[in-house]
Amino acid sequence: MSELMVLFMTIAVGFVAAGLVGSIYQVATQKQISFQMWEENTTGLAVGVLALVVAGPNVILRNALRAQVIENRPPMWLGLSAMISSMWSFLVGLFILNLFLL
């Protein structure tokens, strides 16, 4: 398999994991995951931060798309957000693939 295909597949694994963790968090807590976490107890905060580590690319892209539509930001912001989200997703995907392939 070519290196470029492995790169894209790793990014895809990271995005899928981010979407799954974000959806599971939303089902469990009845609210969307975000970078503003104000939980009352320490356990909820710890679980939220761990979920956010994996679901970060999902949160970044969701916020960037909302800013594009609502605030009419320049397309460059969406592109930069997508690039940051892709890099984060690559790292998450790399971690997940290392867990399952080793």
ABEGO torsion letter per residue (X at the ends): XBAAAAAAAAAAAAAAAAAAAAAAAAAAAGBBBBABBBBABAAAAAAAAAAAAAAAAAAAAAAAAAAAAAAGBBAAAAAAAAAAAAAAAAAAAAAAAAAAAX
